[in-house]
Amino acid sequence: MVRQFAACLLLAALSARAPATPSPAVSNEPLVSIAVHPDLRHPGATFEGWGTALAWFAVVTGGYPDATRDRLADLFYGPGGLGFTIARYNIGGGNAPATPPYLRLGAAVPGFWRQPPGSTGRDWWRPDDEAMWDWSADAGQRWWLDAVRSRVKSPIFEAFSNSPPWFMTVSGRVSGAEKGTDDNLRPGGEALFAAYLARVVDELQRRHRISFRTLSPVNEPNTDYWFAANTQEGAHWEPKRQAAMIDAAAAALRARGLATAISAPDETSSNLFLADWAGYPAATRARIGQLNVHSYGTLHQTGVRDVARAHGIRLWMSENDTPADKAPEDFADMRSALAFAEHVVGDLKRLEPAAWIFWQAVENVSARNGAAGSNWGLVKMDLTAPPAGPHTIAITAKYWAMANFSRFIRPGMRLVPVDDDDTVGALGDEGREVVLVHVNGGLSPRRILIGLPGRWSGEVVATDAHHQAESVAQVAAGAPLAITALPRAITTIRLRRQ
């Protein structure tokens, strides 16, 4: 009954339309023809799917009433939603109880440690003392583990850490060292921190009946912005200490008999990823089962692709969100939807990742008190509202742009090269299905001439100012194989061989 009620709520959500942002005057723009040739002879590695990090929105929304949080989970992981199959769980570090709150909304992810009464300093914690663990912590984010497991047939879970607990840090804060270029884990603290991470992975797997395939022990490690005055958890790690932490985490997982592999380095950009990788000894590299990179910086993305190919390691694009620069908050804003979609296309073409993971799918409404706000997130909510509600869920144009990718490029398909900068392609069903996603950010409609051998038919799905991942045309078998891509739109072309 609960699932049926949630499904009804989801259908209502998907049918609700936000007021459309007026589209540019394009009716007088001439048609442009573009030839697109998917290379079906050279498919890439198997694509595993799409997903989101659960921090920070899950910390907040996991405590909402069932109707609200079930509706959110259905929008991302349920039938008729985005079809996500991957979730990244953030293992919180946690500040000292006496530290005045200063982290941004949702970012104070609780740690699973418990400080004994009367203990002082930073050397009191013992991982083998059950009294020093608190498994009731982080109930909101943990609710999402159960929600994903109940909705996805074969979910992929990854655990990741932004910072060690406060008592393992130099600064005493989980937001970083005093200077952003200084490492914040106390010297020699790798084994203790690794023991913390491995025990959390082990315990949550048992309690929530899930399997963490990977653990990422560091996050955006070689950047200069993790300093104590920051408002979210983070820690700097120079490459040698990254390697030491990877080694310690791998050893801690093995010591507990866990099959969880190490993923690294979860760097913010491809050029920093390459700097990290260059600093790892061969033994550390051999302990990494998955390469993670974020795409906030896209310089040298093909270099990261080559590292994965050369070493035979699976590669994920493990975090990104791309709103249009300086665009004010607007739930129907196609500028941000187009910017986001172009970024996804670029990531898939240059990195050729096995998965593409959104940062956090729900963001706080940000246009307040005269501030313009921003278009981060796929769904917008007032996360400052009381947990009991009421809660309004605003589905943005970026959500529908995401749908043009995630509903149609599915786990098990293989990315294929396409000779057009604005088009990404995937091959499925043993070569009988082709999906193309094309982003037209211009003002002219485009006639897409598709070069494929044989006879194909299918449909065209579009997101623009007037369509929300909707079928807009059918593709009849025959030659030439051509469709019209609307201007200022994301267009998905689904084809089946006849």
C-alpha positions as CSV (number, residue, x, y, z in Angstrom):
1,M,0.0,0.0,0.0
2,V,2.8,2.4,0.8
3,R,4.5,1.8,-2.6
4,Q,1.2,2.2,-4.4
5,F,0.6,5.5,-2.7
6,A,4.1,6.6,-3.5
7,A,3.6,5.7,-7.1
8,C,0.5,7.8,-7.3
9,L,2.4,10.7,-5.9
10,L,5.1,10.2,-8.4
11,L,2.7,10.2,-11.3
12,A,1.2,13.4,-10.0
13,A,4.7,14.9,-9.8
14,L,5.7,13.9,-13.3
15,S,2.5,15.3,-14.8
16,A,2.8,18.6,-13.0
17,R,4.4,21.3,-15.2
18,A,6.3,24.3,-14.0
19,P,5.6,27.6,-15.9
20,A,7.8,27.5,-19.0
21,T,10.5,30.1,-19.5
22,P,9.7,31.9,-22.7
23,S,11.9,30.5,-25.5
24,P,14.0,32.7,-27.8
25,A,12.4,33.9,-31.0
26,V,13.6,31.1,-33.3
27,S,10.8,30.8,-35.8
28,N,12.6,32.7,-38.5
29,E,16.0,30.9,-38.1
30,P,16.9,28.7,-41.0
31,L,17.3,24.9,-40.7
32,V,20.8,23.6,-40.4
33,S,21.8,20.1,-41.6
34,I,24.3,18.0,-39.6
35,A,25.6,14.5,-40.5
36,V,26.1,12.1,-37.5
37,H,27.8,8.8,-37.8
38,P,27.8,6.5,-34.8
39,D,30.7,4.0,-35.0
40,L,29.0,0.7,-34.0
41,R,32.2,-1.3,-34.9
42,H,34.1,0.1,-31.9
43,P,31.9,0.1,-28.8
44,G,33.5,1.1,-25.5
45,A,33.3,-0.6,-22.1
46,T,29.9,-1.5,-20.6
47,F,28.1,1.4,-19.1
48,E,26.9,0.8,-15.5
49,G,24.5,3.6,-15.0
50,W,23.6,6.9,-13.4
51,G,23.2,8.0,-9.8
52,T,23.7,10.7,-7.2
53,A,25.7,11.3,-4.0
54,L,23.4,11.2,-1.0
55,A,25.2,13.9,0.9
56,W,23.9,16.4,1.8
57,F,20.3,16.3,0.9
58,A,19.7,12.8,2.2
59,V,20.8,13.9,5.7
60,V,17.9,16.3,5.7
61,T,15.2,14.6,3.6
62,G,15.7,11.2,5.1
63,G,13.9,12.6,8.2
64,Y,10.8,13.8,6.3
65,P,7.4,12.2,6.4
66,D,7.0,9.0,4.4
67,A,4.9,10.5,1.7
68,T,7.6,13.2,0.9
69,R,10.7,11.1,1.1
70,D,9.1,8.2,-0.8
71,R,8.1,10.7,-3.5
72,L,11.7,11.9,-3.7
73,A,13.2,8.4,-3.9
74,D,10.7,7.5,-6.7
75,L,11.7,10.6,-8.7
76,F,15.3,9.4,-8.8
77,Y,15.2,5.6,-8.3
78,G,11.6,4.5,-8.8
79,P,9.7,3.3,-11.8
80,G,8.9,6.3,-14.0
81,G,11.6,8.4,-12.4
82,L,15.2,8.9,-13.7
83,G,16.2,5.3,-13.5
84,F,19.2,5.9,-11.3
85,T,20.9,2.7,-10.1
86,I,23.9,4.1,-8.2
87,A,24.1,5.8,-4.8
88,R,27.2,7.2,-3.1
89,Y,26.9,7.2,0.7
90,N,28.9,9.8,2.6
91,I,30.6,8.5,5.7
92,G,30.6,11.5,7.9
93,G,33.6,12.6,10.1
94,G,31.7,14.7,12.6
95,N,32.8,17.7,14.6
96,A,33.2,17.8,18.4
97,P,29.9,18.2,20.2
98,A,31.1,21.4,21.7
99,T,31.9,23.0,18.4
100,P,29.4,25.8,17.5
101,P,27.5,24.9,14.3
102,Y,29.1,26.5,11.3
103,L,28.7,24.0,8.4
104,R,26.2,24.6,5.7
105,L,22.8,23.1,5.6
106,G,23.0,19.3,5.5
107,A,26.8,19.3,5.5
108,A,27.2,18.4,9.1
109,V,27.1,14.7,8.4
110,P,27.2,12.8,11.7
111,G,30.1,10.5,12.5
112,F,29.5,7.0,14.0
113,W,31.8,7.5,17.0
114,R,30.8,8.2,20.6
115,Q,33.1,10.1,23.0
116,P,33.1,8.6,26.6
117,P,32.1,11.0,29.4
118,G,35.0,12.7,31.0
119,S,37.5,12.0,28.1
120,T,39.6,14.9,26.9
121,G,42.0,15.6,24.1
122,R,42.1,13.7,20.9
123,D,43.6,10.3,21.8
124,W,40.7,8.7,23.5
125,W,39.1,6.8,20.7
126,R,39.6,3.0,20.4
127,P,38.0,1.3,17.4
128,D,37.8,-2.1,19.3
129,D,35.7,-0.6,22.1
130,E,32.0,-1.0,21.2
131,A,31.1,1.8,23.7
132,M,32.8,4.2,21.4
133,W,30.5,3.5,18.4
134,D,27.1,5.0,17.8
135,W,25.1,3.1,15.2
136,S,22.0,5.3,15.6
137,A,23.9,8.2,13.9
138,D,23.0,9.6,10.4
139,A,19.5,8.1,10.3
140,G,18.4,10.4,7.5
141,Q,21.1,9.4,5.0
142,R,20.8,5.7,6.1
143,W,17.1,5.8,5.3
144,W,18.1,6.4,1.7
145,L,20.2,3.2,1.6
146,D,17.0,1.3,2.3
147,A,15.0,3.3,-0.2
148,V,17.5,2.7,-3.0
149,R,17.7,-1.0,-2.2
150,S,14.0,-1.4,-2.3
151,R,13.6,0.3,-5.6
152,V,16.5,-0.9,-7.7
153,K,17.0,-4.6,-8.7
154,S,20.8,-4.5,-8.7
155,P,21.9,-1.3,-7.1
156,I,25.6,-0.2,-6.9
157,F,26.6,1.4,-3.6
158,E,29.8,3.3,-3.0
159,A,30.9,4.8,0.4
160,F,33.0,7.9,0.4
161,S,34.7,10.1,3.0
162,N,35.2,13.9,2.9
163,S,37.1,14.2,6.2
164,P,38.3,12.2,9.2
165,P,36.5,12.7,12.5
166,W,37.6,15.9,14.3
167,F,39.7,14.0,16.9
168,M,41.9,12.6,14.1
169,T,42.6,16.0,12.5
170,V,45.3,18.6,13.0
171,S,42.9,21.5,13.2
172,G,40.2,19.8,15.3
173,R,37.7,20.6,12.6
174,V,36.3,18.5,9.8
175,S,36.4,21.3,7.3
176,G,40.1,21.3,6.8
177,A,43.5,22.5,8.2
178,E,44.1,26.1,9.0
179,K,45.6,26.5,5.5
180,G,44.0,24.8,2.5
181,T,47.4,23.5,1.3
182,D,48.1,21.6,4.6
183,D,47.1,18.0,5.2
184,N,44.6,17.7,8.1
185,L,44.9,14.1,9.1
186,R,47.3,13.9,12.1
187,P,50.7,12.4,11.2
188,G,50.6,8.7,11.3
189,G,46.8,8.6,11.6
190,E,46.1,6.6,8.4
191,A,45.6,3.2,10.1
192,L,43.2,4.6,12.7
193,F,41.1,6.4,10.1
194,A,41.1,3.4,7.9
195,A,39.8,1.3,10.8
196,Y,37.0,3.8,11.2
197,L,36.0,3.7,7.6
198,A,36.2,-0.1,7.2
199,R,34.1,-0.7,10.4
200,V,31.4,1.7,9.1
201,V,31.3,-0.1,5.7
202,D,31.0,-3.5,7.4
203,E,28.3,-2.4,9.9
204,L,26.1,-0.6,7.4
205,Q,26.3,-3.5,5.0
206,R,25.0,-5.8,7.7
207,R,22.4,-3.5,9.1
208,H,21.0,-2.3,5.7
209,R,21.4,-5.6,3.8
210,I,23.4,-3.9,1.1
211,S,26.9,-4.3,-0.4
212,F,29.3,-1.4,-0.8
213,R,31.2,-2.3,-3.9
214,T,33.8,0.4,-3.4
215,L,35.1,2.8,-0.7
216,S,36.6,6.1,-1.6
217,P,38.8,7.2,1.4
218,V,39.7,10.7,0.1
219,N,37.7,13.4,-1.8
220,E,39.0,16.2,-4.0
221,P,42.3,15.7,-2.0
222,N,44.9,17.8,-3.9
223,T,43.0,21.1,-3.9
224,D,43.7,24.2,-1.9
225,Y,40.2,25.0,-0.6
226,W,39.8,22.6,2.4
227,F,40.5,25.0,5.2
228,A,39.1,25.2,8.8
229,A,36.9,28.2,8.1
230,N,35.1,26.3,5.2
231,T,31.5,25.4,5.6
232,Q,31.6,21.7,4.6
233,E,33.6,18.7,5.4
234,G,36.9,18.3,3.5
235,A,40.6,17.5,3.9
236,H,43.7,18.2,1.8
237,W,45.9,15.2,1.1
238,E,49.2,15.6,-0.9
239,P,49.8,12.6,-3.2
240,K,52.1,10.7,-0.9
241,R,49.6,10.8,1.9
242,Q,46.8,9.9,-0.4
243,A,48.8,6.8,-1.3
244,A,49.4,6.0,2.4
245,M,45.7,6.4,3.1
246,I,44.7,4.2,0.1
247,D,47.2,1.5,1.4
248,A,45.8,1.7,4.9
249,A,42.1,1.6,3.8
250,A,42.8,-1.5,1.5
251,A,44.5,-3.3,4.5
252,A,41.6,-2.4,6.8
253,L,39.0,-3.8,4.4
254,R,41.0,-7.0,4.0
255,A,41.4,-7.4,7.7
256,R,37.7,-7.4,8.1
257,G,37.3,-9.9,5.3
258,L,35.3,-7.4,3.1
259,A,35.1,-7.6,-0.7
260,T,34.8,-3.8,-0.9
261,A,37.4,-2.4,-3.3
262,I,39.2,1.0,-3.1
263,S,38.2,3.8,-5.4
264,A,40.4,6.8,-5.8
265,P,41.3,9.6,-6.0
266,D,37.9,11.3,-6.4
267,E,39.8,14.4,-7.6
268,T,37.9,17.6,-8.5
269,S,39.4,17.8,-12.0
270,S,41.2,15.7,-14.5
271,N,44.5,17.6,-14.4
272,L,44.7,17.2,-10.6
273,F,43.7,13.5,-11.0
274,L,46.8,13.1,-13.2
275,A,49.0,14.8,-10.7
276,D,47.7,12.5,-8.0
277,W,48.2,9.4,-10.0
278,A,51.7,10.4,-11.0
279,G,52.5,10.5,-7.3
280,Y,51.3,7.0,-6.4
281,P,53.8,4.1,-6.1
282,A,53.0,1.0,-8.3
283,A,51.9,-1.0,-5.2
284,T,49.3,1.7,-4.3
285,R,48.0,1.8,-7.9
286,A,47.6,-2.0,-7.8
287,R,45.3,-1.6,-4.7
288,I,42.8,0.6,-6.6
289,G,39.8,-1.2,-8.0
290,Q,38.1,1.8,-9.5
291,L,39.3,5.3,-10.7
292,N,37.0,8.2,-9.7
293,V,37.3,11.7,-11.1
294,H,35.0,14.7,-10.8
295,S,34.5,16.9,-13.9
296,Y,34.4,20.4,-12.4
297,G,37.6,20.9,-14.4
298,T,37.8,19.2,-17.8
299,L,41.4,19.9,-18.8
300,H,43.1,16.6,-19.9
301,Q,40.0,14.4,-19.6
302,T,41.3,12.1,-22.3
303,G,44.5,11.7,-20.2
304,V,42.4,10.2,-17.4
305,R,40.7,8.0,-19.9
306,D,44.1,6.8,-21.0
307,V,45.1,6.0,-17.4
308,A,42.0,3.8,-17.1
309,R,42.7,2.1,-20.4
310,A,46.4,1.5,-19.8
311,H,45.9,0.0,-16.4
312,G,42.7,-1.8,-17.1
313,I,40.8,-0.1,-14.2
314,R,37.1,0.9,-14.3
315,L,36.6,4.6,-14.5
316,W,33.7,6.6,-13.0
317,M,32.8,10.3,-13.4
318,S,31.8,10.3,-9.7
319,E,30.6,13.9,-9.1
320,N,29.4,16.9,-11.0
321,D,26.6,19.4,-11.2
322,T,26.6,22.2,-13.9
323,P,24.2,25.1,-13.7
324,A,24.6,27.9,-16.2
325,D,27.0,30.5,-14.9
326,K,25.3,33.3,-13.0
327,A,21.8,32.4,-14.2
328,P,19.3,33.3,-11.4
329,E,17.3,30.5,-9.8
330,D,14.5,29.5,-12.2
331,F,13.0,26.0,-12.0
332,A,12.2,26.1,-15.8
333,D,15.5,27.7,-16.9
334,M,16.7,26.0,-20.1
335,R,20.0,27.8,-19.9
336,S,21.1,25.6,-17.0
337,A,19.5,22.5,-18.5
338,L,21.5,23.0,-21.7
339,A,24.7,23.8,-19.9
340,F,24.3,20.7,-17.9
341,A,23.4,18.5,-20.9
342,E,26.4,19.8,-22.9
343,H,28.6,19.0,-19.9
344,V,27.3,15.4,-19.7
345,V,27.9,14.9,-23.4
346,G,31.5,16.1,-23.1
347,D,32.2,13.9,-20.1
348,L,30.8,10.8,-21.8
349,K,32.8,11.5,-25.0
350,R,36.1,12.4,-23.5
351,L,36.3,10.3,-20.3
352,E,34.3,7.3,-21.6
353,P,33.3,6.5,-18.0
354,A,31.5,3.4,-16.9
355,A,29.1,5.6,-14.8
356,W,28.1,9.2,-14.4
357,I,27.1,10.4,-10.9
358,F,25.3,13.7,-10.1
359,W,26.5,15.6,-7.0
360,Q,23.3,16.0,-4.9
361,A,20.0,15.6,-6.6
362,V,18.1,17.9,-4.2
363,E,19.2,21.4,-3.5
364,N,17.9,24.1,-1.2
365,V,15.8,26.9,-2.7
366,S,18.4,29.7,-2.9
367,A,16.6,32.8,-4.2
368,R,15.8,34.5,-0.9
369,N,15.7,38.1,0.4
370,G,16.5,39.6,-2.9
371,A,19.3,37.2,-3.8
372,A,19.2,35.7,-7.3
373,G,20.0,32.2,-6.2
374,S,21.4,29.5,-8.5
375,N,20.3,26.5,-10.4
376,W,22.2,23.7,-8.6
377,G,20.3,20.5,-8.2
378,L,17.7,18.5,-10.2
379,V,14.9,19.1,-7.6
380,K,14.5,22.2,-5.4
381,M,13.1,22.3,-1.9
382,D,13.1,24.5,1.1
383,L,15.4,22.4,3.2
384,T,15.1,24.8,6.0
385,A,11.4,23.9,6.6
386,P,10.5,21.9,9.7
387,P,10.9,18.1,9.1
388,A,7.2,17.6,9.5
389,G,6.5,19.9,6.6
390,P,4.7,20.9,4.6
391,H,7.3,20.4,1.8
392,T,7.0,21.6,-1.8
393,I,9.0,19.7,-4.4
394,A,10.0,21.7,-7.5
395,I,11.1,19.6,-10.5
396,T,13.5,21.7,-12.6
397,A,14.3,21.7,-16.3
398,K,17.7,20.0,-15.4
399,Y,15.7,17.0,-14.1
400,W,14.1,16.6,-17.5
401,A,17.5,17.1,-19.2
402,M,18.9,14.3,-17.0
403,A,15.9,12.1,-18.0
404,N,16.9,12.4,-21.7
405,F,20.1,10.6,-20.7
406,S,19.4,8.4,-17.8
407,R,16.1,6.9,-19.0
408,F,17.6,5.8,-22.4
409,I,21.3,5.1,-22.0
410,R,20.8,2.2,-19.6
411,P,23.1,-0.1,-17.6
412,G,24.6,-2.8,-19.8
413,M,24.7,-0.6,-22.9
414,R,28.1,0.4,-24.4
415,L,29.1,3.9,-25.4
416,V,30.0,4.3,-29.0
417,P,32.1,7.0,-30.8
418,V,30.1,9.6,-32.6
419,D,31.6,12.2,-35.0
420,D,29.6,15.2,-33.7
421,D,30.6,17.3,-30.7
422,D,27.0,17.7,-29.5
423,T,26.0,14.0,-29.8
424,V,26.8,11.0,-27.6
425,G,25.8,7.5,-28.5
426,A,25.2,4.1,-26.9
427,L,24.6,0.6,-28.3
428,G,22.4,-2.0,-26.6
429,D,20.5,-5.2,-27.0
430,E,23.4,-7.0,-28.7
431,G,23.6,-4.3,-31.4
432,R,19.9,-4.0,-32.2
433,E,19.4,-0.8,-30.3
434,V,21.1,2.6,-30.7
435,V,20.5,5.7,-28.5
436,L,21.8,9.1,-29.5
437,V,21.5,12.2,-27.3
438,H,22.0,15.5,-29.1
439,V,22.2,18.9,-27.5
440,N,21.2,21.9,-29.6
441,G,22.0,25.0,-27.7
442,G,21.6,27.3,-30.7
443,L,18.6,29.1,-32.2
444,S,18.3,27.1,-35.5
445,P,16.6,23.8,-35.7
446,R,18.9,21.0,-36.9
447,R,18.2,18.3,-39.4
448,I,20.2,15.4,-38.1
449,L,21.2,12.9,-40.9
450,I,22.1,9.7,-39.1
451,G,24.6,7.4,-40.9
452,L,23.7,3.8,-39.9
453,P,23.9,0.7,-42.0
454,G,20.6,-1.2,-42.4
455,R,17.0,-0.2,-41.6
456,W,16.2,1.4,-38.3
457,S,13.0,2.9,-36.8
458,G,12.2,4.5,-33.4
459,E,11.2,7.7,-31.6
460,V,12.4,11.2,-30.8
461,V,12.2,12.4,-27.2
462,A,12.9,16.1,-26.4
463,T,13.3,18.5,-23.5
464,D,13.0,22.2,-24.2
465,A,10.9,25.1,-22.9
466,H,7.7,23.3,-23.9
467,H,8.5,19.6,-23.5
468,Q,9.7,17.5,-20.5
469,A,11.5,14.4,-21.8
470,E,8.5,13.8,-24.1
471,S,8.1,11.9,-27.3
472,V,7.8,14.4,-30.1
473,A,8.2,12.4,-33.3
474,Q,8.5,8.9,-34.7
475,V,11.3,7.7,-36.9
476,A,10.1,5.6,-39.8
477,A,12.4,2.9,-41.3
478,G,13.9,3.9,-44.5
479,A,16.5,6.2,-46.1
480,P,17.5,8.8,-45.4
481,L,17.4,8.3,-41.6
482,A,16.8,11.9,-40.5
483,I,15.2,13.7,-37.6
484,T,14.7,17.4,-36.6
485,A,16.4,18.5,-33.4
486,L,14.6,21.4,-31.9
487,P,16.5,24.6,-31.0
488,R,17.5,25.2,-27.4
489,A,16.7,21.5,-26.7
490,I,18.1,18.2,-25.6
491,T,17.0,15.5,-28.1
492,T,17.1,11.7,-27.6
493,I,16.8,9.5,-30.6
494,R,15.9,5.8,-29.8
495,L,16.4,3.5,-32.8
496,R,15.9,-0.2,-33.2
497,R,17.2,-2.3,-36.1
498,Q,14.5,-3.7,-38.4
